[in-house]
C-alpha cells in the first residue's frame, strides 16, 4: 500500500508541467492590498484591476526622487519576478514574487548626475540602462546578482560600462537577434545606434542609422507578418517626432529605409507597437491632446504592406489625458496615460476598426488633465499576469486583473 501511494505521488508530480506548478505558486501568493471595489482600490480609481502592492519613491531612494521608466525580469532558475524601477537617481530592484510582501533589494545609482530620463531593458538576465544624464553612457548590470542579496537594500555597482555614446533617451532590444538599438543619443544624429549583445558583458558597436534624424522610441522585430517580402528580416519602426520611419536593419552595415510617413494633426510621434500578428501598428502622439484639445488619441496603421502603410482608424479615449507608452499583449493594448493611469484597450476586433476600453487603474487620482504627471510606463509581460506600473510622483505599483 505504501509503495502504491508513492507511485501515485510520483505519477502526479511527473504529469504536472512546470507551468502547472508555476501557476499554482503564483495563485497562492496573490493577495491584493486593495481590491477594486465600487470604482476604487483604496484611493485609486479603477475598473477591474486590483492593487497588489505600492512602494513609494521615498522608500526606494529617499527625498527628491522622481519616477521614470520600469521593466520586469523573471529569474529563469527560480521563476521569481522582479520590478526594475527607474528614477532620477538610478534603478531600484524589487522582488515582487509575493507582491504584498515585496522586498527592495537595492539600487544601482546613476553613473554621473541625477536625471529624470532613464530607460532600462533586459536581455539574457542582463539589464541595460541609459540616461540623458551627462556622460552617463550605458550601464550593464547582472540581474542574477539579485539572488544573493542577504541584507537588503544594497547599493549596487555596474558590471560593465559601454562608452560608445555619452547620453541617450531610450533603448530597445530585439531579443531574437541579440541586438540593442539606442536612440536619442549623441551619435547618428540621434537615430538608432546598434549594439551587438550576443557576447554577455562584451557589447560591440555595430553601426547605426542617421538618415531620418532623432528617434524618440522604436520597436525592432524579426518580422513574420503578412508582407512576405520581408519575412525573416529585422525590421525597425521609429517614432521620430514628426514621422514614422520603417527601416530594414538586417544588414547592420547597410540599413535600408523602406518608407516613412506622417498623419493629420501630428504633434510629437512618441511610440508605437505592433499587434502580435504584426499586421497593425499602434502609434501614440505625446503632444496632440495638449496641442489640439482632443481626447486621448491612438492611431492605428495597417502594415500589411510595409512599403505602403495605410491609416486604419483613430481611437479616442474617455478623457484628455496624454498617452505616453503602449504595449500589446494578446488582445489588449496596455497604455500608460500620464494623469489617466493605465488604460486597457480591447483590440480583438481591430480589423473591423472596433477598439474599446475594458479596464483601468489610475495612479494619479487628482485629475485627468492633459499634463505630464502620473503614470510613466507599464510592463504587462510577467508570466504571473501581474502588471508593473511606474508613476512619476508616486513610485512603483503592481496591479492585476480581478479574478485572473
TILUM-492039 format. One record per residue (C-alpha): residue number from 1; x, y, z. Coordinates in nm, 2 decimals. Example, Ala and Ser with C-alpha at 12.3 -4.5 7.8 and 13.67 -1.06 7.14 Angstrom:
<pts>
1:1.23:-0.45:0.78 .
2:1.37:-0.11:0.71 .
</pts>
This chain:
<pts>
1:0.00:0.00:0.00 .
2:0.29:0.24:0.08 .
3:0.46:0.16:-0.25 .
4:0.14:0.23:-0.44 .
5:0.10:0.56:-0.26 .
6:0.45:0.67:-0.35 .
7:0.39:0.55:-0.71 .
8:0.07:0.76:-0.73 .
9:0.25:1.07:-0.60 .
10:0.53:1.02:-0.85 .
11:0.29:0.98:-1.14 .
12:0.11:1.30:-1.03 .
13:0.43:1.50:-1.00 .
14:0.56:1.37:-1.33 .
15:0.24:1.46:-1.50 .
16:0.24:1.82:-1.38 .
17:0.41:2.05:-1.62 .
18:0.64:2.33:-1.50 .
19:0.36:2.57:-1.59 .
20:0.11:2.39:-1.37 .
21:0.35:2.42:-1.07 .
22:0.44:2.78:-1.15 .
23:0.08:2.88:-1.19 .
24:-0.02:2.72:-0.86 .
25:0.26:2.90:-0.68 .
26:0.16:3.24:-0.83 .
27:-0.21:3.18:-0.74 .
28:-0.11:3.11:-0.38 .
29:0.08:3.44:-0.33 .
30:-0.17:3.67:-0.49 .
31:-0.31:3.88:-0.21 .
32:-0.43:4.23:-0.31 .
33:-0.36:4.50:-0.06 .
34:-0.66:4.69:-0.21 .
35:-0.93:4.52:-0.42 .
36:-1.10:4.72:-0.69 .
37:-1.45:4.77:-0.54 .
38:-1.71:5.03:-0.63 .
39:-1.47:5.20:-0.87 .
40:-1.17:5.24:-0.62 .
41:-0.88:5.03:-0.50 .
42:-0.80:5.23:-0.18 .
43:-0.76:5.59:-0.30 .
44:-0.70:5.49:-0.67 .
45:-0.98:5.49:-0.93 .
46:-1.00:5.16:-1.10 .
47:-1.21:4.93:-1.32 .
48:-1.15:4.55:-1.30 .
49:-0.79:4.58:-1.17 .
50:-0.67:4.52:-0.81 .
51:-0.37:4.68:-0.63 .
52:-0.12:4.41:-0.53 .
53:0.14:4.65:-0.39 .
54:0.27:5.01:-0.39 .
55:0.62:5.13:-0.30 .
56:0.68:5.50:-0.27 .
57:0.97:5.68:-0.43 .
58:1.09:5.79:-0.08 .
59:1.11:5.43:0.03 .
60:1.31:5.34:-0.28 .
61:1.56:5.63:-0.30 .
62:1.47:5.89:-0.03 .
63:1.36:6.25:-0.08 .
64:1.36:6.44:-0.41 .
65:1.31:6.13:-0.61 .
66:1.10:6.12:-0.93 .
67:0.98:5.81:-1.11 .
68:1.07:5.72:-1.47 .
69:1.07:5.40:-1.67 .
70:1.00:5.05:-1.55 .
71:1.06:4.70:-1.67 .
72:1.04:4.34:-1.54 .
73:1.26:4.04:-1.51 .
74:1.19:3.67:-1.43 .
75:1.48:3.46:-1.29 .
76:1.49:3.16:-1.53 .
77:1.61:2.93:-1.25 .
78:1.36:3.02:-0.97 .
79:1.07:3.19:-1.16 .
80:1.10:3.47:-0.91 .
81:0.97:3.80:-1.05 .
82:1.13:4.14:-1.02 .
83:1.03:4.50:-1.09 .
84:1.31:4.72:-1.23 .
85:1.21:5.08:-1.13 .
86:1.40:5.37:-1.29 .
87:1.42:5.71:-1.11 .
88:1.61:6.03:-1.15 .
89:1.87:5.88:-0.91 .
90:1.92:5.53:-1.07 .
91:1.75:5.19:-1.09 .
92:1.59:5.02:-0.79 .
93:1.54:4.64:-0.80 .
94:1.23:4.50:-0.62 .
95:1.15:4.13:-0.56 .
96:0.77:4.12:-0.63 .
97:0.73:3.74:-0.63 .
98:0.49:3.79:-0.34 .
99:0.37:4.14:-0.43 .
100:0.21:4.21:-0.09 .
101:0.54:4.14:0.07 .
102:0.77:4.30:-0.19 .
103:1.13:4.34:-0.10 .
104:1.35:4.64:-0.21 .
105:1.68:4.46:-0.29 .
106:1.88:4.76:-0.37 .
107:1.97:5.04:-0.61 .
108:2.22:5.09:-0.89 .
109:2.29:5.46:-0.88 .
110:2.31:5.69:-1.18 .
111:2.66:5.68:-1.32 .
112:2.70:6.06:-1.31 .
113:2.43:6.30:-1.21 .
114:2.06:6.28:-1.14 .
115:1.83:6.30:-1.44 .
116:1.46:6.21:-1.48 .
117:1.51:6.05:-1.82 .
118:1.63:5.69:-1.76 .
119:1.54:5.38:-1.95 .
120:1.61:5.01:-1.90 .
121:1.57:4.69:-2.10 .
122:1.68:4.33:-2.03 .
123:1.84:4.06:-2.24 .
124:1.98:3.72:-2.11 .
125:1.94:3.83:-1.75 .
126:2.15:4.15:-1.80 .
127:1.99:4.49:-1.76 .
128:2.10:4.77:-1.99 .
129:2.04:5.12:-1.86 .
130:2.07:5.45:-2.05 .
131:2.00:5.81:-1.94 .
132:2.01:6.17:-2.06 .
133:2.24:6.24:-1.76 .
134:2.57:6.40:-1.87 .
135:2.82:6.14:-1.98 .
136:2.61:5.86:-1.84 .
137:2.69:5.61:-2.12 .
138:2.53:5.27:-2.08 .
139:2.54:5.06:-1.76 .
140:2.52:4.68:-1.77 .
141:2.40:4.50:-1.46 .
142:2.39:4.13:-1.40 .
143:2.04:4.06:-1.26 .
144:2.15:3.72:-1.13 .
145:2.32:3.91:-0.85 .
146:1.98:3.98:-0.70 .
147:1.97:3.61:-0.59 .
148:2.25:3.67:-0.35 .
149:2.12:3.97:-0.16 .
150:2.13:3.89:0.21 .
151:2.08:4.22:0.38 .
152:1.87:4.44:0.16 .
153:1.87:4.71:0.04 .
154:2.22:4.71:-0.11 .
155:2.40:4.98:-0.31 .
156:2.50:4.81:-0.64 .
157:2.77:4.89:-0.89 .
158:2.75:4.83:-1.26 .
159:2.92:4.52:-1.40 .
160:3.02:4.69:-1.73 .
161:3.01:5.03:-1.89 .
162:2.95:5.07:-2.27 .
163:3.10:5.40:-2.37 .
164:3.04:5.45:-2.74 .
165:2.79:5.73:-2.67 .
166:2.76:5.97:-2.38 .
167:2.39:6.03:-2.33 .
168:2.08:5.86:-2.47 .
169:1.70:5.89:-2.45 .
170:1.59:5.53:-2.48 .
171:1.69:5.17:-2.56 .
172:1.51:4.88:-2.74 .
173:1.64:4.52:-2.76 .
174:1.54:4.26:-3.02 .
175:1.59:3.95:-2.81 .
176:1.56:3.73:-3.12 .
177:1.87:3.88:-3.28 .
178:2.05:3.99:-2.96 .
179:2.09:4.35:-3.08 .
180:2.02:4.66:-2.88 .
181:1.91:4.98:-3.05 .
182:1.98:5.30:-2.86 .
183:1.80:5.62:-2.97 .
184:1.82:5.98:-2.89 .
185:2.19:5.96:-2.82 .
186:2.47:6.19:-2.92 .
187:2.56:5.96:-3.21 .
188:2.40:5.91:-3.55 .
189:2.20:6.23:-3.53 .
190:2.00:6.08:-3.25 .
191:1.89:5.79:-3.47 .
192:1.94:5.43:-3.38 .
193:2.28:5.32:-3.25 .
194:2.33:4.95:-3.30 .
195:2.49:4.74:-3.03 .
196:2.57:4.36:-3.06 .
197:2.48:4.19:-2.73 .
198:2.55:3.83:-2.83 .
199:2.85:3.80:-2.61 .
200:2.75:3.86:-2.25 .
201:2.91:4.17:-2.10 .
202:3.10:4.23:-2.42 .
203:2.88:4.48:-2.61 .
204:3.01:4.57:-2.95 .
205:2.92:4.88:-3.15 .
206:2.76:4.76:-3.48 .
207:2.68:5.08:-3.67 .
208:2.37:5.29:-3.68 .
209:2.12:5.48:-3.89 .
210:2.13:5.86:-3.91 .
211:1.93:5.94:-4.22 .
212:1.60:6.02:-4.05 .
213:1.75:6.21:-3.76 .
214:1.63:6.18:-3.40 .
215:1.42:5.88:-3.29 .
216:1.22:5.92:-2.97 .
217:1.14:5.55:-2.94 .
218:1.15:5.24:-3.17 .
219:1.03:4.88:-3.19 .
220:1.25:4.63:-3.36 .
221:1.12:4.28:-3.46 .
222:1.23:3.98:-3.65 .
223:0.94:4.02:-3.90 .
224:0.69:3.74:-3.95 .
225:0.39:3.95:-4.05 .
226:0.17:3.94:-4.37 .
227:0.42:4.12:-4.60 .
228:0.61:3.81:-4.73 .
229:0.87:4.03:-4.90 .
230:1.03:4.10:-4.55 .
231:0.98:3.76:-4.39 .
232:1.26:3.68:-4.15 .
233:1.41:4.03:-4.19 .
234:1.49:4.25:-3.89 .
235:1.26:4.55:-3.92 .
236:1.28:4.87:-3.72 .
237:0.99:5.11:-3.68 .
238:1.09:5.45:-3.55 .
239:0.87:5.71:-3.38 .
240:1.07:6.01:-3.50 .
241:0.88:6.31:-3.36 .
242:0.73:6.43:-3.70 .
243:0.70:6.09:-3.88 .
244:0.70:5.72:-3.85 .
245:1.00:5.55:-4.03 .
246:1.04:5.19:-4.13 .
247:1.39:5.06:-4.18 .
248:1.53:4.71:-4.27 .
249:1.82:4.67:-4.03 .
250:1.90:4.31:-4.11 .
251:2.24:4.42:-4.25 .
252:2.38:4.64:-3.98 .
253:2.64:4.78:-4.21 .
254:2.38:4.87:-4.47 .
255:2.04:4.96:-4.32 .
256:1.78:5.03:-4.58 .
257:1.49:5.27:-4.54 .
258:1.16:5.11:-4.65 .
259:0.94:5.41:-4.61 .
260:0.83:5.70:-4.39 .
261:0.50:5.87:-4.34 .
262:0.31:6.12:-4.13 .
263:-0.05:6.17:-4.03 .
264:-0.30:6.46:-3.97 .
265:-0.27:6.67:-3.65 .
266:0.08:6.54:-3.59 .
267:0.24:6.69:-3.29 .
268:0.51:6.46:-3.14 .
269:0.52:6.10:-3.27 .
270:0.63:5.93:-2.95 .
271:0.59:5.55:-2.95 .
272:0.44:5.27:-3.15 .
273:0.38:4.89:-3.11 .
274:0.28:4.60:-3.33 .
275:-0.02:4.38:-3.28 .
276:0.10:4.03:-3.22 .
277:0.03:3.93:-3.58 .
278:0.24:4.23:-3.70 .
279:-0.04:4.34:-3.93 .
280:-0.13:4.66:-3.74 .
281:0.10:4.92:-3.58 .
282:-0.05:5.13:-3.30 .
283:0.10:5.48:-3.25 .
284:0.08:5.73:-2.97 .
285:0.14:6.10:-3.03 .
286:0.25:6.26:-2.70 .
287:0.15:6.62:-2.76 .
288:-0.16:6.61:-2.97 .
289:-0.40:6.61:-2.67 .
290:-0.24:6.92:-2.54 .
291:-0.19:7.10:-2.87 .
292:-0.52:7.02:-3.03 .
293:-0.76:6.98:-2.73 .
294:-0.87:6.63:-2.82 .
295:-0.93:6.32:-2.60 .
296:-0.66:6.06:-2.58 .
297:-0.59:5.97:-2.94 .
298:-0.45:5.63:-3.05 .
299:-0.36:5.60:-3.42 .
300:-0.37:5.26:-3.59 .
301:-0.20:5.18:-3.92 .
302:-0.24:4.88:-4.14 .
303:0.11:4.74:-4.21 .
304:0.01:4.46:-4.44 .
305:0.24:4.62:-4.70 .
306:0.54:4.77:-4.53 .
307:0.62:4.97:-4.84 .
308:0.28:5.13:-4.82 .
309:0.13:5.17:-4.47 .
310:-0.24:5.27:-4.46 .
311:-0.41:5.47:-4.19 .
312:-0.67:5.23:-4.04 .
313:-0.85:5.40:-3.76 .
314:-0.82:5.66:-3.48 .
315:-0.94:5.55:-3.13 .
316:-1.03:5.82:-2.88 .
317:-1.02:5.76:-2.51 .
318:-1.26:5.89:-2.24 .
319:-1.05:6.19:-2.12 .
320:-0.79:6.44:-2.24 .
321:-0.51:6.26:-2.06 .
322:-0.19:6.23:-2.26 .
323:-0.09:5.89:-2.38 .
324:0.28:5.80:-2.32 .
325:0.38:5.43:-2.37 .
326:0.17:5.15:-2.51 .
327:0.24:4.77:-2.53 .
328:0.04:4.49:-2.68 .
329:-0.01:4.16:-2.51 .
330:-0.27:3.93:-2.67 .
331:-0.58:4.12:-2.75 .
332:-0.51:4.41:-2.51 .
333:-0.32:4.73:-2.55 .
334:-0.18:4.84:-2.22 .
335:-0.15:5.22:-2.24 .
336:0.03:5.44:-1.99 .
337:-0.17:5.77:-2.00 .
338:0.00:6.00:-1.75 .
339:-0.28:6.15:-1.55 .
340:-0.53:5.89:-1.68 .
341:-0.32:5.60:-1.54 .
342:-0.31:5.26:-1.72 .
343:-0.59:5.20:-1.97 .
344:-0.66:4.85:-2.10 .
345:-0.79:4.87:-2.45 .
346:-0.95:4.57:-2.62 .
347:-0.81:4.53:-2.98 .
348:-0.96:4.19:-3.06 .
349:-1.17:4.34:-3.33 .
350:-0.92:4.59:-3.46 .
351:-0.96:4.46:-3.81 .
352:-1.32:4.60:-3.81 .
353:-1.19:4.92:-3.65 .
354:-1.35:4.84:-3.32 .
355:-1.14:4.93:-3.01 .
356:-1.28:4.98:-2.66 .
357:-1.16:5.04:-2.31 .
358:-1.22:4.74:-2.08 .
359:-1.03:4.83:-1.77 .
360:-0.80:5.09:-1.60 .
361:-0.60:5.17:-1.29 .
362:-0.54:5.53:-1.22 .
363:-0.22:5.61:-1.02 .
364:-0.29:5.98:-1.04 .
365:-0.64:6.04:-0.88 .
366:-0.61:6.42:-0.87 .
367:-0.74:6.48:-1.23 .
368:-0.72:6.36:-1.59 .
369:-0.58:6.68:-1.74 .
370:-0.35:6.70:-2.04 .
371:-0.04:6.74:-1.83 .
372:0.28:6.54:-1.77 .
373:0.20:6.39:-1.43 .
374:0.12:6.04:-1.32 .
375:0.18:5.71:-1.50 .
376:0.51:5.69:-1.69 .
377:0.53:5.33:-1.81 .
378:0.37:4.98:-1.78 .
379:0.51:4.63:-1.81 .
380:0.25:4.37:-1.87 .
381:0.46:4.07:-1.97 .
382:0.52:3.88:-1.64 .
383:0.42:3.51:-1.65 .
384:0.22:3.55:-1.34 .
385:-0.01:3.81:-1.51 .
386:0.09:4.07:-1.26 .
387:0.15:4.42:-1.41 .
388:0.43:4.66:-1.32 .
389:0.35:5.03:-1.33 .
390:0.58:5.33:-1.27 .
391:0.44:5.67:-1.16 .
392:0.64:6.00:-1.18 .
393:0.54:6.11:-0.83 .
394:0.41:5.80:-0.65 .
395:0.66:5.53:-0.74 .
396:0.60:5.16:-0.81 .
397:0.27:4.99:-0.84 .
398:0.19:4.62:-0.91 .
399:-0.17:4.56:-1.03 .
400:-0.37:4.26:-1.15 .
401:-0.69:4.19:-1.33 .
402:-0.96:4.08:-1.09 .
403:-1.02:3.71:-1.07 .
404:-0.73:3.62:-1.31 .
</pts>
